Structure formats: C-alpha cells, structure tokens
Amino acid sequence: MNELQLYRQDDFIEFKKFESRNLSYAVFENIDFHKAIHLISFFRSDFRGTKFTNIQFYKNNFDRSDFLSAVFIDCSFEKVQFGCCQMKNCYLKNVKFTNNLYRNTSIHSTTFVDCEFPDETFLINMQHCKLVNCTFSGCTFEMSTTDSDTFDSCSFNNTNLATMHAENHKFVKCQFNNVCIDSSYFFGYSIANCMWNQVTFLYRGDYVHFKDILVEDFLKTLEAEHRYNDIINFYINKRVQEKIPGILKKCFYYYKELSYGRLLDISIILENLAFAAIYETVDYDILNEVIAIITDADMSSYCFDERIEIDALCTKLQNALYLRPHSEKYLANIDINSISTLSISLNSDDYDKCVQTAEQLLNSISNRSYWTLIEKKKGSWILIYSAATVIVLAALPKIIKNFADIYFDIKTKKVLSDKLLQKLKTTDISLKDIKRLTSVAQEAELLLPAGECMNKNISKNLADVAIATITANM
C-alpha cells in the first residue's frame, strides 16, 4: 500500500512542479497559496479521493485535472483556472468561489453545502448535483448546461439563470431576489416552498413577470410537444391536481408503441412525482391514483431494462408516499371515506400469540378502536386489518422504520376479493386524532433492527413481525 501523501504550507514555498502528478488520496491541510513564491499549477493532475482542509487556493491551474470523490472543507478558490477539469462525486462544505475561470468545466453528482459564489461567471456542465444552503450573488451562467440538479435552501441574488440550458431542476425553500429564469424550462422544474415574486422570465425574447406569461398558450405548446412532465408540473403549480392522472394515462398511451425517448421521459415524471410526495405538493388521493395507473399500465411492448427501471422508480414513489411521515395538514386532506388494509405476517404458528403481538404493535401507535381484523391466513399467520387510510398512512412509517426485514407491497382495489371489500369498514377520524397520531413519532421507536426493545411497554415478541403490507383502496 502506498504511503499517505501529506502536503502542508512548507511543501509550496520552493518551486516544485505539480503538473501531471498522481495526487490521489493525498491530504492537503492548512495551505495558503497566496504565500507561494511561484504560481502553482496542477495541470492534468489526478485528485481521486484527495482531501483538502483549510486551503486558500490562489491563481492555481487545474485545467484538465480530475477530482473524483474528493473532499473540500473550509476552502476558498480565488482567480483559479478550472478550465476543462472534471469534478465528480465530490463533497464541498464551506467553500467560497471568487473570480475564477471556467471553460466547459464538468461537475457531476457533487454536493455543495454552505458554499458562496459571489460574482462568478460560469461556463460549466453541471448534472445531478445537490446544493444545500448555498448563495449565488451577481452570477451569470452564459452558455452553461445544467441538468437534474437540486437546490435546497439556496439564495439567488441579482443572478441570471436564463442564458443557460437548464432542465429538470428541483428547488426547495429557495429565495430569489432580482433573478431571471427562462420560461421554456420553468415548467419542467419541481418546486416546493419557493417564492417567485422577485423573478422575471425570459419569454419570447422579452423579460416579463410570471403573470404576464400567456399560460394557456404555453400549455397548448407543451401538449403539442408531448412534454408530459412539464404539463404535470404546470398543473401542480396552477393547483389543478385533479388533471394529473389523466395526463399520466395520456403519457403511457402515447409511449405504448413509441420506444425512443420514453424511458427518460417516464423516469423524469416518476422522479418528480416522488418529489411531490416527499414535499406534499400533490394530495395523497391523487398520488395514490397515480400509483394505480402506473402499476396497471400495459408495458408489454417495453423491454426488460425499461420495465425494471420504471418498476424501481415506482417503488421509490410508493416509499415516498407511504413510508415517509407526513404532516397533519397533509393527512387531514385525505378522503375521510378512504379505507385501507394493513397486513402483518408473523413468524409463529401460535394464532393467539400472533394476534396478541399484532395488536400490541398497532395499539402502541393508535387506539385499538381504529383497527378491524377482517381476515387471517395460515402459514405462518398473516393478519389483515382495515382502518381509515389516514390511520394506516400515519402508522406504517412508524412500523417500517423499526424493522430491518420489513417488506411491503402496494395493491390497488382491483386485486382485493369481493369478500375483503365487503368487510372494509369506515372508521371515524377527526383532526384531533390526526394531530395526536403525528405527535407520537418519538414514541414509535419500538425496536432496534436487532429486535432490542426500545419501548419497555412493548413485548420483545414484536421482533418476530416480518412483513407489513398496505393495500390502498380509494
């Protein structure tokens, strides 16, 4: 094994060549390149797995260098030549970028946290990156390409985002002040908890406010171009959610025999619907119907790779909708007459023990009056309970997160037998009940994955619970 390379300030006092060097997995600590007698160039160097801590880069040359899985903590870049370097799967925290030079710089699958970009002029290709609590001030992205990036709690000030190719972005809790965005990409974005009143839009060559965009004409264009993801986001932003299932059906019908482009388009739609489930921008009832449309869609003409990719993204959507704890406001909007089932499989042939264990589990989360045992199956015992969907949805995340070997499956109303459908009973549920259910998250730490009991009032026999299955019925 090669000895770890460690570089500090003294290594850069005398002139040394650092071009075309293998600096992978090296450690750079406490260096200020302002103090170097000669400008230090790292042209064509390899920084795979390299860690930089407390580094002030100044007029360094990283053109054609590779940063793969590199880490930057408490650093600054000033008048640095990035050129055509590649940055992939890197992590940067508390890093400031000032007056740097970019020339088709490639940034892929990289995370920026608490970073600052004052007055930067970018010429970059940035894809699948995540930026958290970052600030862009006075920046331009002339001729840049950015795709499928997530901006979480970021601030954009006096920044032009309209002069770049920018698709499929996600914006969460971002602030905008005197920002311009290209309207042709805007409806392809997933947005949660952002304000757009300080944003102007580039629309047909003019800079206009959102209210001045002819949205109906825009929608006609999207439909003519079969841009189904943009249409869905359009309806989310316009709060016309009830049209989303119909658009999804059109999408699957359009791509039934049209193979080119469909996997990417459908994948983007499912990613954005999962986003909507996580950030509660689309109601549960609509998303539950969407899942049924996806699972029932005719994909007989799809190849194996397409089907398995779509199935995986559908599972991601299901997880986001059913397994993520939701706010009481979101749960309160669920159809009060919606009934679901929860199936619990236990590794025991002792029926009485299984019933007792399952009821202990359910009663630890909500009142026993909410649950009705409607069917039992031998082998080992599978107990099927019905309850109001809001109860099941509030309970399932608390059950799932406490077991390492949980499996769950979402079934639509179609697959339930008439016998089970007749046994489903409406359970009265009030807003007060919902508030109580959402307030006991900290009390739901029932078991560690190994089965160790966290809540001493719950039997250790709960470790035998193997399978939880939710069946949604609308």
RODO-2510 file (C-alpha; in nm, 4 decimals, decimal comma):
residues 474
     n   res          X          Y          Z
     1     m     0,0000     0,0000     0,0000
     2     n     0,1325     0,3444    -0,0892
     3     e     0,2241     0,5740     0,1969
     4     l    -0,0254     0,8545     0,2505
     5     q     0,0841     1,1802     0,0860
     6     l     0,0524     1,4777     0,3208
     7     y     0,1007     1,8346     0,1933
     8     r     0,1265     2,1478     0,4082
     9     q     0,2430     2,5066     0,3620
    10     d     0,6165     2,4274     0,3576
    11     d     0,5730     2,1992     0,0557
    12     f     0,4879     2,5020    -0,1610
    13     i     0,7476     2,7572    -0,0556
    14     e     1,0148     2,6427    -0,3003
    15     f     0,9397     2,5971    -0,6677
    16     k     0,8235     2,2469    -0,7493
    17     k     0,6383     2,1012    -1,0441
    18     f     0,2950     1,9611    -0,9668
    19     e     0,1690     1,9159    -1,3212
    20     s     0,0589     1,5718    -1,4426
    21     r     0,1037     1,4317    -1,0922
    22     n    -0,0781     1,1447    -0,9268
    23     l    -0,2066     1,3121    -0,6095
    24     s    -0,4850     1,0636    -0,5464
    25     y    -0,5806     1,0007    -0,1831
    26     a    -0,3379     1,2689    -0,0674
    27     v    -0,4185     1,5083     0,2178
    28     f    -0,3743     1,8857     0,1837
    29     e    -0,4001     2,0797     0,5115
    30     n    -0,3675     2,4457     0,6173
    31     i    -0,2212     2,5907     0,2972
    32     d    -0,2474     2,9487     0,1707
    33     f    -0,1315     2,9678    -0,1904
    34     h    -0,1160     3,3477    -0,1645
    35     k     0,2120     3,2865     0,0206
    36     a     0,3695     3,0737    -0,2525
    37     i     0,6627     3,2449    -0,4288
    38     h     0,5644     3,0917    -0,7628
    39     l     0,2189     3,0220    -0,9036
    40     i     0,1431     2,6543    -0,8517
    41     s    -0,0043     2,4651    -1,1465
    42     f    -0,1754     2,1272    -1,1104
    43     f    -0,2394     2,0899    -1,4845
    44     r    -0,3562     1,7352    -1,5735
    45     s    -0,3128     1,6097    -1,2165
    46     d    -0,5194     1,3319    -1,0580
    47     f    -0,7005     1,4112    -0,7310
    48     r    -0,9033     1,0941    -0,6872
    49     g    -1,0111     1,0620    -0,3209
    50     t    -0,7968     1,3610    -0,2167
    51     k    -0,8954     1,5610     0,0914
    52     f    -0,8452     1,9380     0,1213
    53     t    -0,8919     2,1114     0,4581
    54     n    -0,8470     2,4845     0,5209
    55     i    -0,6902     2,5623     0,1819
    56     q    -0,6819     2,9089     0,0217
    57     f    -0,6298     2,8413    -0,3482
    58     y    -0,4939     3,1389    -0,5444
    59     k    -0,4182     3,1523    -0,9187
    60     n    -0,3726     2,7770    -0,9345
    61     n    -0,4226     2,5949    -1,2629
    62     f    -0,6479     2,2865    -1,2520
    63     d    -0,7138     2,2671    -1,6257
    64     r    -0,7773     1,9045    -1,7330
    65     s    -0,7337     1,7801    -1,3772
    66     d    -0,9642     1,5138    -1,2336
    67     f    -1,1345     1,5447    -0,8949
    68     l    -1,3103     1,2133    -0,8285
    69     s    -1,4610     1,1601    -0,4816
    70     a    -1,2511     1,4486    -0,3490
    71     v    -1,3467     1,6395    -0,0323
    72     f    -1,3073     2,0139     0,0300
    73     i    -1,3697     2,1546     0,3796
    74     d    -1,3262     2,5242     0,4739
    75     c    -1,1568     2,6245     0,1480
    76     s    -1,1589     2,9179    -0,0934
    77     f    -1,0843     2,9460    -0,4657
    78     e    -0,9695     3,2860    -0,5938
    79     k    -0,8661     3,3576    -0,9538
    80     v    -0,8244     2,9857    -1,0136
    81     q    -0,8133     2,8355    -1,3626
    82     f    -1,0554     2,5415    -1,3577
    83     g    -1,0546     2,5110    -1,7360
    84     c    -1,1759     2,1725    -1,8580
    85     c    -1,1268     1,9901    -1,5297
    86     q    -1,3692     1,7237    -1,4115
    87     m    -1,5304     1,7182    -1,0676
    88     k    -1,7337     1,4040    -0,9967
    89     n    -1,8865     1,2624    -0,6789
    90     c    -1,7120     1,5269    -0,4687
    91     y    -1,8183     1,6945    -0,1442
    92     l    -1,7591     2,0630    -0,0689
    93     k    -1,8553     2,2321     0,2579
    94     n    -1,7995     2,5965     0,3496
    95     v    -1,6176     2,6788     0,0263
    96     k    -1,6057     3,0225    -0,1394
    97     f    -1,5508     3,0776    -0,5143
    98     t    -1,4318     3,4224    -0,6308
    99     n    -1,3268     3,5436    -0,9785
   100     n    -1,2428     3,2014    -1,1149
   101     l    -1,2151     3,0947    -1,4781
   102     y    -1,4294     2,8088    -1,6100
   103     r    -1,4108     2,6626    -1,9599
   104     n    -1,6633     2,3819    -2,0043
   105     t    -1,5834     2,2607    -1,6543
   106     s    -1,7626     1,9305    -1,5846
   107     i    -1,9309     1,8906    -1,2446
   108     h    -2,1280     1,5707    -1,1890
   109     s    -2,3000     1,4096    -0,8857
   110     t    -2,1295     1,6540    -0,6500
   111     t    -2,2634     1,8036    -0,3250
   112     f    -2,2105     2,1665    -0,2195
   113     v    -2,3029     2,2674     0,1369
   114     d    -2,2815     2,6238     0,2777
   115     c    -2,0877     2,7457    -0,0277
   116     e    -2,0699     3,1010    -0,1658
   117     f    -2,0492     3,2121    -0,5293
   118     p    -2,0110     3,5934    -0,5450
   119     d    -1,9984     3,7442    -0,8963
   120     e    -1,8938     3,4217    -1,0693
   121     t    -1,9252     3,3855    -1,4460
   122     f    -1,9769     3,0173    -1,5161
   123     l    -1,9177     2,8123    -1,8274
   124     i    -1,9928     2,4694    -1,6845
   125     n    -2,1699     2,1410    -1,7428
   126     m    -2,3301     2,0536    -1,4087
   127     q    -2,5546     1,7467    -1,3706
   128     h    -2,7137     1,5525    -1,0840
   129     c    -2,5610     1,7781    -0,8191
   130     k    -2,7057     1,8845    -0,4845
   131     l    -2,6578     2,2336    -0,3452
   132     v    -2,7662     2,2996     0,0130
   133     n    -2,7748     2,6428     0,1774
   134     c    -2,5587     2,7959    -0,0965
   135     t    -2,5589     3,1610    -0,2064
   136     f    -2,5305     3,2894    -0,5641
   137     s    -2,4855     3,6672    -0,5927
   138     g    -2,4324     3,8540    -0,9172
   139     c    -2,3665     3,5316    -1,1102
   140     t    -2,4162     3,4508    -1,4766
   141     f    -2,4291     3,1104    -1,6447
   142     e    -2,3786     3,2176    -2,0055
   143     m    -2,3809     2,9128    -2,2375
   144     s    -2,3704     2,6683    -1,9437
   145     t    -2,5616     2,3405    -1,9295
   146     t    -2,7175     2,2248    -1,6040
   147     d    -2,9448     1,9237    -1,5684
   148     s    -3,1244     1,7433    -1,2844
   149     d    -2,9688     1,9465    -1,0027
   150     t    -3,1309     2,0012    -0,6622
   151     f    -3,1184     2,3395    -0,4881
   152     d    -3,2206     2,3172    -0,1220
   153     s    -3,2466     2,6330     0,0917
   154     c    -3,0327     2,8288    -0,1550
   155     s    -3,0344     3,2037    -0,2148
   156     f    -3,0113     3,3635    -0,5601
   157     n    -2,9460     3,7386    -0,5766
   158     n    -2,9061     3,9505    -0,8910
   159     t    -2,8371     3,6325    -1,0881
   160     n    -2,9242     3,5433    -1,4464
   161     l    -3,0318     3,1812    -1,4914
   162     a    -3,1957     3,2426    -1,8288
   163     t    -2,8894     3,2220    -2,0515
   164     m    -2,8154     2,8543    -1,9912
   165     h    -2,9690     2,5227    -2,0845
   166     a    -3,1269     2,4189    -1,7525
   167     e    -3,3622     2,1193    -1,7304
   168     n    -3,5317     1,9059    -1,4652
   169     h    -3,4130     2,1005    -1,1619
   170     k    -3,5578     2,0788    -0,8124
   171     f    -3,5950     2,3902    -0,5947
   172     v    -3,6818     2,3569    -0,2251
   173     k    -3,7162     2,6515     0,0138
   174     c    -3,5093     2,8782    -0,2105
   175     q    -3,5072     3,2586    -0,2089
   176     f    -3,4892     3,4723    -0,5205
   177     n    -3,4112     3,8430    -0,5470
   178     n    -3,3867     4,0005    -0,8920
   179     v    -3,3406     3,6695    -1,0722
   180     c    -3,4193     3,5817    -1,4326
   181     i    -3,5262     3,2327    -1,5492
   182     d    -3,6018     3,1005    -1,8961
   183     s    -3,9776     3,0298    -1,9088
   184     s    -3,9289     2,7438    -2,1576
   185     y    -3,7632     2,5370    -1,8825
   186     f    -3,9564     2,6629    -1,5803
   187     f    -4,2483     2,4192    -1,6012
   188     g    -4,0045     2,1287    -1,6098
   189     y    -3,8881     2,2145    -1,2567
   190     s    -4,0110     2,0534    -0,9344
   191     i    -4,0733     2,3289    -0,6809
   192     a    -4,1599     2,3296    -0,3112
   193     n    -4,1908     2,6227    -0,0716
   194     c    -4,0359     2,8856    -0,3004
   195     m    -4,1494     3,2419    -0,3723
   196     w    -4,1301     3,3665    -0,7308
   197     n    -4,2410     3,7297    -0,6912
   198     q    -3,8806     3,8533    -0,7312
   199     v    -3,8276     3,6539    -1,0511
   200     t    -3,8591     3,7680    -1,4109
   201     f    -3,8924     3,5271    -1,7008
   202     l    -3,7344     3,5261    -2,0430
   203     y    -4,0406     3,4756    -2,2638
   204     r    -4,0347     3,5097    -2,6423
   205     g    -3,7223     3,7258    -2,6201
   206     d    -3,8646     3,9630    -2,3584
   207     y    -3,8239     3,9790    -1,9804
   208     v    -4,1676     3,9601    -1,8192
   209     h    -4,3309     3,8771    -1,4872
   210     f    -4,4956     3,5396    -1,4396
   211     k    -4,8450     3,6878    -1,4522
   212     d    -4,7718     3,8246    -1,7991
   213     i    -4,6886     3,4840    -1,9496
   214     l    -4,9771     3,3525    -2,1616
   215     v    -5,0004     3,0281    -1,9675
   216     e    -5,2830     2,8799    -2,1748
   217     d    -5,0812     2,9248    -2,4943
   218     f    -4,7856     2,7778    -2,3097
   219     l    -4,9923     2,4733    -2,2114
   220     k    -5,1057     2,4177    -2,5707
   221     t    -4,7414     2,4160    -2,6791
   222     l    -4,6490     2,1630    -2,4096
   223     e    -4,9343     1,9333    -2,5148
   224     a    -4,8427     1,9587    -2,8841
   225     e    -4,4829     1,8658    -2,7983
   226     h    -4,5900     1,5796    -2,5658
   227     r    -4,3946     1,7295    -2,2747
   228     y    -4,5937     1,5391    -2,0139
   229     n    -4,3661     1,6109    -1,7189
   230     d    -4,3880     1,9844    -1,7870
   231     i    -4,7664     1,9585    -1,8108
   232     i    -4,7855     1,7776    -1,4755
   233     n    -4,5660     2,0429    -1,3117
   234     f    -4,7804     2,3079    -1,4792
   235     y    -5,0916     2,1664    -1,3093
   236     i    -4,9098     2,1327    -0,9770
   237     n    -4,8085     2,4994    -0,9892
   238     k    -5,1558     2,6035    -1,1011
   239     r    -5,3086     2,3827    -0,8270
   240     v    -5,5187     2,1839    -1,0736
   241     q    -5,4103     1,8455    -0,9412
   242     e    -5,7144     1,6505    -1,0495
   243     k    -5,5901     1,6605    -1,4104
   244     i    -5,2607     1,4835    -1,3291
   245     p    -5,3913     1,1214    -1,3532
   246     g    -5,5408     1,1912    -1,6947
   247     i    -5,2101     1,3339    -1,8213
   248     l    -5,0256     1,0266    -1,6945
   249     k    -5,2669     0,7975    -1,8795
   250     k    -5,2063     1,0010    -2,1977
   251     c    -4,8336     0,9606    -2,1445
   252     f    -4,8464     0,5809    -2,1186
   253     y    -5,0849     0,5620    -2,4156
   254     y    -4,8539     0,7821    -2,6262
   255     y    -4,5469     0,5729    -2,5426
   256     k    -4,7161     0,2334    -2,5708
   257     e    -4,5631     0,1676    -2,9118
   258     l    -4,3208     0,4611    -2,9329
   259     s    -3,9955     0,3319    -2,7867
   260     y    -3,7499     0,6150    -2,8416
   261     g    -3,7252     0,8632    -2,5561
   262     r    -3,9921     0,7044    -2,3403
   263     l    -3,7708     0,5671    -2,0621
   264     l    -3,6117     0,9065    -1,9936
   265     d    -3,9430     1,0928    -2,0090
   266     i    -4,1282     0,8473    -1,7834
   267     s    -3,8342     0,8315    -1,5413
   268     i    -3,8351     1,2102    -1,5031
   269     i    -4,2102     1,2065    -1,4381
   270     l    -4,1791     0,9400    -1,1660
   271     e    -3,8857     1,1233    -1,0041
   272     n    -4,0896     1,4424    -0,9904
   273     l    -4,3975     1,2650    -0,8530
   274     a    -4,1769     1,1185    -0,5767
   275     f    -4,0623     1,4753    -0,5094
   276     a    -4,4281     1,5789    -0,4873
   277     a    -4,4931     1,3018    -0,2334
   278     i    -4,1935     1,3961    -0,0197
   279     y    -4,2711     1,7687    -0,0153
   280     e    -4,6501     1,7263    -0,0133
   281     t    -4,7138     1,9386    -0,3212
   282     v    -4,9725     1,6899    -0,4528
   283     d    -5,2528     1,5420    -0,2413
   284     y    -5,2373     1,1793    -0,1284
   285     d    -5,5572     1,0806    -0,3103
   286     i    -5,4127     1,1979    -0,6449
   287     l    -5,0766     1,0275    -0,5918
   288     n    -5,2440     0,7053    -0,4799
   289     e    -5,4438     0,7079    -0,8046
   290     v    -5,1214     0,7766    -0,9957
   291     i    -4,9571     0,4677    -0,8440
   292     a    -5,2536     0,2571    -0,9521
   293     i    -5,2219     0,3917    -1,3095
   294     i    -4,8516     0,3057    -1,3206
   295     t    -4,8924    -0,0453    -1,1795
   296     d    -5,1850    -0,1164    -1,4147
   297     a    -5,0207     0,0312    -1,7265
   298     d    -4,9717    -0,2008    -2,0228
   299     m    -4,5933    -0,2284    -2,0655
   300     s    -4,5909    -0,5455    -2,2744
   301     s    -4,4024    -0,3624    -2,5511
   302     y    -4,1364    -0,2363    -2,3092
   303     c    -3,8027    -0,4162    -2,2917
   304     f    -3,6808    -0,5738    -1,9669
   305     d    -3,4443    -0,2854    -1,8845
   306     e    -3,7260    -0,0335    -1,9264
   307     r    -3,9696    -0,2305    -1,7103
   308     i    -3,7236    -0,2857    -1,4273
   309     e    -3,6190     0,0819    -1,4271
   310     i    -3,9792     0,2016    -1,4183
   311     d    -4,0659    -0,0541    -1,1507
   312     a    -3,7777     0,0720    -0,9356
   313     l    -3,8910     0,4342    -0,9719
   314     c    -4,2496     0,3352    -0,8954
   315     t    -4,1226     0,1718    -0,5747
   316     k    -3,9406     0,4955    -0,4933
   317     l    -4,2684     0,6840    -0,5396
   318     q    -4,4509     0,4340    -0,3182
   319     n    -4,1867     0,4677    -0,0477
   320     a    -4,2099     0,8458    -0,0615
   321     l    -4,5875     0,8378    -0,0321
   322     y    -4,6490     0,5535     0,2120
   323     l    -4,3348     0,5302     0,4243
   324     r    -4,2478     0,8938     0,4853
   325     p    -4,4091     1,0604     0,7891
   326     h    -4,6467     1,3284     0,6657
   327     s    -4,7656     1,6491     0,8269
   328     e    -5,1029     1,6630     0,9979
   329     k    -5,2196     1,9145     0,7386
   330     y    -5,1399     1,6692     0,4578
   331     l    -5,3134     1,3787     0,6344
   332     a    -5,6183     1,5945     0,7049
   333     n    -5,6737     1,6368     0,3288
   334     i    -5,7125     1,2632     0,2674
   335     d    -6,0618     1,1475     0,1732
   336     i    -6,2246     1,0622     0,5063
   337     n    -6,4099     0,7701     0,3445
   338     s    -6,0921     0,6104     0,2109
   339     i    -6,0295     0,2704     0,3700
   340     s    -5,7059     0,0713     0,3523
   341     t    -5,5788    -0,2583     0,4835
   342     l    -5,2623    -0,3404     0,6717
   343     s    -5,1355    -0,6995     0,6610
   344     i    -4,8949    -0,8210     0,9270
   345     s    -4,7149    -1,1533     0,8869
   346     l    -4,5709    -1,3160     1,1994
   347     n    -4,3180    -1,5968     1,2282
   348     s    -4,5259    -1,8191     1,4523
   349     d    -4,7935    -2,0874     1,4232
   350     d    -4,9486    -1,9832     1,7549
   351     y    -5,2582    -1,7889     1,6476
   352     d    -5,3329    -1,6360     1,9880
   353     k    -4,9739    -1,5207     2,0262
   354     c    -4,9780    -1,3689     1,6766
   355     v    -5,2992    -1,1758     1,7417
   356     q    -5,1663    -1,0514     2,0738
   357     t    -4,8349    -0,9416     1,9188
   358     a    -5,0016    -0,7654     1,6232
   359     e    -5,2451    -0,5832     1,8482
   360     q    -4,9625    -0,4733     2,0770
   361     l    -4,7913    -0,3257     1,7752
   362     l    -5,0991    -0,1457     1,6468
   363     n    -5,2138    -0,0275     1,9882
   364     s    -4,8720     0,1230     2,0552
   365     i    -4,9315     0,3552     1,7594
   366     s    -5,3028     0,4325     1,7750
   367     n    -5,6212     0,3482     1,9608
   368     r    -5,7373    -0,0134     1,9200
   369     s    -6,0804     0,1074     1,8102
   370     y    -5,9291     0,2234     1,4804
   371     w    -5,8325    -0,1284     1,3654
   372     t    -6,0630    -0,4088     1,2495
   373     l    -5,9327    -0,7614     1,1896
   374     i    -6,1024    -0,8652     0,8640
   375     e    -5,9107    -1,1762     0,7613
   376     k    -5,6445    -1,4212     0,8821
   377     k    -5,4307    -1,6613     0,6801
   378     k    -5,2273    -1,9557     0,7962
   379     g    -4,8648    -2,0118     0,7232
   380     s    -4,7313    -1,8514     0,9405
   381     w    -5,0181    -1,6316     1,0465
   382     i    -5,0986    -1,3320     0,8251
   383     l    -5,3440    -1,0951     0,9931
   384     i    -5,5218    -0,8375     0,7771
   385     y    -5,6630    -0,5274     0,9459
   386     s    -5,8694    -0,2470     0,7969
   387     a    -5,8695     0,1151     0,9065
   388     a    -5,9164     0,4621     0,7664
   389     t    -5,6390     0,5315     0,5143
   390     v    -5,5191     0,8250     0,7238
   391     i    -5,4637     0,5873     1,0181
   392     v    -5,2726     0,3348     0,8080
   393     l    -5,0663     0,6091     0,6443
   394     a    -4,9750     0,7574     0,9834
   395     a    -4,8906     0,4170     1,1307
   396     l    -4,6961     0,2471     0,8524
   397     p    -4,3824     0,4703     0,8599
   398     k    -4,3547     0,4107     1,2340
   399     i    -4,3799     0,0334     1,1815
   400     i    -4,1446     0,0098     0,8858
   401     k    -3,8574     0,2089     1,0314
   402     n    -3,8266    -0,0223     1,3297
   403     f    -3,7660    -0,3482     1,1457
   404     a    -3,4704    -0,4450     0,9300
   405     d    -3,6569    -0,7221     0,7448
   406     i    -3,9825    -0,5443     0,6580
   407     y    -4,1308    -0,5997     0,3169
   408     f    -4,4309    -0,4086     0,1925
   409     d    -4,6386    -0,4142    -0,1214
   410     i    -4,8939    -0,1698    -0,2535
   411     k    -5,2032    -0,3238    -0,4079
   412     t    -5,4887    -0,1476    -0,5771
   413     k    -5,8543    -0,2078    -0,5177
   414     k    -5,8685    -0,4341    -0,8252
   415     v    -5,6784    -0,7199    -0,6628
   416     l    -5,8872    -0,7366    -0,3459
   417     s    -6,1546    -1,0016    -0,3335
   418     d    -6,5194    -0,9037    -0,3018
   419     k    -6,5152    -1,0764     0,0353
   420     l    -6,2480    -0,8406     0,1678
   421     l    -6,4035    -0,5327     0,0104
   422     q    -6,7329    -0,6074     0,1860
   423     k    -6,5530    -0,6297     0,5199
   424     l    -6,3879    -0,2902     0,4967
   425     k    -6,5471    -0,0598     0,7494
   426     t    -6,5348     0,3157     0,7705
   427     t    -6,3553     0,4425     1,0796
   428     d    -6,4392     0,7885     1,2078
   429     i    -6,1282     1,0045     1,2345
   430     s    -6,1062     1,3676     1,3422
   431     l    -5,8415     1,6374     1,3041
   432     k    -5,7703     1,5977     1,6750
   433     d    -5,6948     1,2289     1,6185
   434     i    -5,4613     1,3149     1,3302
   435     k    -5,2713     1,5652     1,5438
   436     r    -5,2259     1,3022     1,8111
   437     l    -5,1024     1,0459     1,5604
   438     t    -4,8446     1,2846     1,4143
   439     s    -4,7194     1,3916     1,7576
   440     v    -4,6074     1,0483     1,8764
   441     a    -4,3199     0,9954     1,6330
   442     q    -4,0642     0,9936     1,9122
   443     e    -4,2685     0,7324     2,0993
   444     a    -4,2698     0,4993     1,7996
   445     e    -3,9094     0,3830     1,8430
   446     l    -4,0358     0,0371     1,9268
   447     l    -3,7490    -0,1875     1,8255
   448     l    -3,3964    -0,1601     1,7006
   449     p    -3,3297    -0,3657     1,3841
   450     a    -3,1771    -0,6383     1,6021
   451     g    -3,5042    -0,6654     1,7939
   452     e    -3,3916    -0,4898     2,1104
   453     c    -3,6911    -0,3307     2,2759
   454     m    -3,6845     0,0489     2,2954
   455     n    -4,0321     0,0897     2,4414
   456     k    -4,0416    -0,1218     2,7581
   457     n    -4,4209    -0,1450     2,7369
   458     i    -4,3947    -0,3446     2,4148
   459     s    -4,3183    -0,7158     2,4163
   460     k    -3,9929    -0,8352     2,2623
   461     n    -4,2070    -1,0818     2,0669
   462     l    -4,2628    -0,7946     1,8248
   463     a    -3,9221    -0,8808     1,6825
   464     d    -4,0992    -1,1706     1,5116
   465     v    -4,3020    -0,9337     1,2942
   466     a    -4,1704    -0,9953     0,9430
   467     i    -4,3984    -0,8395     0,6870
   468     a    -4,6220    -0,5332     0,6731
   469     t    -4,8401    -0,4834     0,3671
   470     i    -5,0594    -0,1847     0,2924
   471     t    -5,3485    -0,2173     0,0492
   472     a    -5,4832     0,1183    -0,0586
   473     n    -5,8476     0,1422    -0,1579
   474     m    -5,9959     0,4603    -0,2980
***
